[in-house]
Amino acid sequence: MMVTRAEQRAHTRQRIVEAATETFSERGFHGASTREIASRAGVNQGLITHHFGTKDALWREAMSGVFDALTEALDHRRRAIVDAPPRQQARALTREFVRFAAHNPTLFRLMLDEGKVDDERLRWLVETHLRPAYERFLELGDTMGFGGDRTMATHYYYTLAGAASLMFVVGAECEQLTGVDPQADETIERHAEFVARLLVP
């Protein structure tokens, strides 16, 4: 079957975004070079300029990709449990969040890097992706225990983000220190259940 030029372009663009996501997560925005991204994607460096224009535009595309994937995973789970009692919904969404963190540690590595400096990129992230996600999280207040208390919501939100992701973000350390493979299916499910029970007792 013939591949169209449009399909080729889309495939090349996706390879660049995937390579950029990995590179930004490992080196941060300033440490990542378009030369390295192009090399990892197996493309000419000029194609990055052709498809995205600037490194900043490529970074935004990479960030949007991982946040869109998270939203899709949670929305899919939410649709599947729409008739469940609220507490069961909160636990199921928490477990899904942990599973996403396990399979996509790049998102949390990216956020650890970007969340440290109050700059234009962080402001874009907050307004474009983080604030909408946080507003959806606040809707779980009554079932997770913080209700309308915005101060407690802050603690719940960052406890969830840290508990869900840290073991996978520092996976090599986890395995060397404890002998537990954080990428094993049984480890992911055990951790998902632990975090869900911790935050939604």
C-alpha positions as CSV (number, residue, x, y, z in Angstrom):
1,M,0.0,0.0,0.0
2,M,1.4,3.4,-1.0
3,V,2.1,5.9,1.7
4,T,0.9,9.4,0.8
5,R,3.1,12.4,1.2
6,A,0.7,13.7,3.9
7,E,1.1,10.4,5.8
8,Q,4.9,10.7,5.5
9,R,4.8,14.2,6.9
10,A,2.6,13.2,9.8
11,H,4.9,10.2,10.6
12,T,8.0,12.4,10.5
13,R,6.4,15.0,12.6
14,Q,5.4,12.4,15.2
15,R,8.9,10.9,15.3
16,I,10.3,14.4,16.0
17,V,7.8,15.0,18.8
18,E,8.5,11.7,20.4
19,A,12.3,12.3,20.2
20,A,11.8,15.8,21.6
21,T,9.7,14.6,24.5
22,E,12.4,12.2,25.6
23,T,15.2,14.7,25.1
24,F,13.4,17.5,26.9
25,S,12.6,15.1,29.8
26,E,16.2,14.1,30.1
27,R,18.0,17.4,29.6
28,G,15.4,20.1,30.2
29,F,14.5,22.8,27.7
30,H,17.9,24.6,27.8
31,G,20.0,21.5,27.8
32,A,18.2,19.9,24.8
33,S,19.4,20.8,21.4
34,T,17.5,20.5,18.1
35,R,20.6,18.7,16.7
36,E,20.2,15.9,19.3
37,I,16.5,15.7,18.8
38,A,16.9,15.4,15.0
39,S,19.5,12.7,15.5
40,R,17.2,10.7,17.8
41,A,14.3,11.1,15.4
42,G,16.5,10.0,12.5
43,V,15.8,13.2,10.5
44,N,17.6,16.2,9.1
45,Q,17.8,19.0,11.6
46,G,16.2,21.3,9.0
47,L,13.0,19.3,9.3
48,I,12.5,20.6,12.8
49,T,12.5,24.1,11.6
50,H,10.3,23.2,8.7
51,H,7.7,21.4,10.8
52,F,7.8,23.5,14.0
53,G,9.7,26.7,13.4
54,T,11.5,27.0,16.8
55,K,12.6,24.9,19.7
56,D,10.0,26.6,21.8
57,A,7.2,25.6,19.5
58,L,8.5,22.0,19.4
59,W,8.6,22.0,23.2
60,R,5.0,23.2,23.4
61,E,4.0,20.4,20.9
62,A,5.8,17.8,23.1
63,M,4.1,19.0,26.3
64,S,0.7,19.1,24.6
65,G,1.2,15.6,23.5
66,V,1.8,14.1,26.9
67,F,-0.9,16.2,28.6
68,D,-3.4,15.2,25.9
69,A,-2.5,11.6,26.4
70,L,-3.2,11.9,30.1
71,T,-6.5,13.6,29.6
72,E,-7.5,10.9,27.1
73,A,-6.6,8.1,29.5
74,L,-8.5,9.7,32.4
75,D,-11.5,10.6,30.3
76,H,-11.7,7.0,29.0
77,R,-11.7,5.7,32.5
78,R,-14.2,8.3,33.6
79,R,-16.7,7.2,30.9
80,A,-16.3,3.6,31.9
81,I,-17.2,4.2,35.6
82,V,-19.8,6.9,35.1
83,D,-22.4,4.8,37.0
84,A,-20.2,3.8,39.9
85,P,-20.5,5.4,43.4
86,P,-18.4,8.6,43.8
87,R,-15.8,7.0,46.0
88,Q,-15.2,4.2,43.6
89,Q,-14.9,6.7,40.8
90,A,-12.2,8.6,42.7
91,R,-10.3,5.4,43.4
92,A,-10.5,4.2,39.8
93,L,-9.3,7.6,38.5
94,T,-6.4,7.6,41.0
95,R,-5.4,4.1,39.9
96,E,-5.6,5.2,36.2
97,F,-3.4,8.2,37.0
98,V,-0.8,5.9,38.6
99,R,-0.8,3.6,35.6
100,F,-0.3,6.6,33.3
101,A,2.6,7.8,35.5
102,A,4.2,4.4,35.3
103,H,4.0,4.2,31.5
104,N,4.8,7.9,30.9
105,P,7.4,9.0,33.4
106,T,8.6,11.6,30.9
107,L,5.6,13.8,31.8
108,F,6.7,14.0,35.4
109,R,10.4,14.5,34.6
110,L,9.3,17.4,32.3
111,M,7.2,18.9,35.1
112,L,10.0,18.6,37.7
113,D,12.2,20.6,35.3
114,E,9.6,23.2,34.2
115,G,8.0,23.7,37.6
116,K,11.1,25.2,39.2
117,V,11.2,28.6,37.4
118,D,8.5,31.2,37.1
119,D,8.9,32.0,33.5
120,E,6.8,32.3,30.3
121,R,6.9,28.5,29.6
122,L,5.6,27.7,33.0
123,R,2.8,30.3,32.7
124,W,1.8,28.7,29.3
125,L,1.8,25.2,30.9
126,V,-0.3,26.3,33.8
127,E,-2.9,28.1,31.7
128,T,-3.0,25.6,28.9
129,H,-2.8,22.3,30.7
130,L,-2.3,22.4,34.4
131,R,-5.2,24.7,35.4
132,P,-7.8,22.7,33.5
133,A,-6.5,19.5,35.0
134,Y,-6.5,21.0,38.5
135,E,-10.1,22.2,38.1
136,R,-11.1,18.7,37.1
137,F,-9.3,17.4,40.2
138,L,-11.2,19.8,42.4
139,E,-14.4,18.2,41.3
140,L,-13.3,15.1,43.2
141,G,-13.1,17.1,46.5
142,D,-16.0,15.5,48.3
143,T,-15.0,12.0,47.5
144,M,-11.3,12.5,48.2
145,G,-11.8,14.2,51.5
146,F,-10.9,17.9,51.0
147,G,-14.4,19.1,49.9
148,G,-14.4,22.8,49.1
149,D,-11.2,23.4,51.1
150,R,-8.8,24.8,48.5
151,T,-5.9,24.7,51.0
152,M,-6.3,21.0,51.6
153,A,-6.8,20.4,47.9
154,T,-3.3,21.7,47.3
155,H,-1.9,19.0,49.7
156,Y,-4.0,16.3,48.1
157,Y,-3.0,17.3,44.6
158,Y,0.7,17.3,45.2
159,T,0.6,14.2,47.3
160,L,-1.2,12.5,44.4
161,A,1.3,13.7,41.8
162,G,4.3,12.7,43.9
163,A,3.0,9.4,45.2
164,A,1.8,8.4,41.8
165,S,5.0,9.2,39.9
166,L,8.2,9.3,41.9
167,M,8.9,5.5,41.9
168,F,8.7,5.5,38.1
169,V,10.6,8.8,37.6
170,V,13.5,7.3,39.5
171,G,13.0,3.8,38.4
172,A,16.6,2.9,38.2
173,E,17.1,4.0,41.8
174,C,14.1,2.1,42.9
175,E,15.2,-1.2,41.4
176,Q,18.8,-0.9,42.7
177,L,17.7,0.2,46.2
178,T,14.8,-2.2,46.8
179,G,15.1,-4.9,44.2
180,V,11.6,-4.1,43.0
181,D,11.1,-3.6,39.3
182,P,8.8,-0.5,39.1
183,Q,7.9,-1.4,35.5
184,A,6.6,-4.9,36.3
185,D,2.8,-5.1,35.8
186,E,2.2,-6.4,39.3
187,T,4.3,-3.6,40.8
188,I,2.3,-1.0,38.9
189,E,-1.0,-2.5,39.9
190,R,0.0,-2.8,43.6
191,H,1.2,0.8,43.6
192,A,-2.0,2.0,41.9
193,E,-4.1,0.3,44.6
194,F,-1.9,1.5,47.4
195,V,-2.1,5.2,46.3
196,A,-5.9,4.9,45.7
197,R,-6.5,3.5,49.2
198,L,-4.1,6.1,50.7
199,L,-5.9,9.1,49.2
200,V,-9.4,7.7,49.1
201,P,-9.7,5.6,52.3
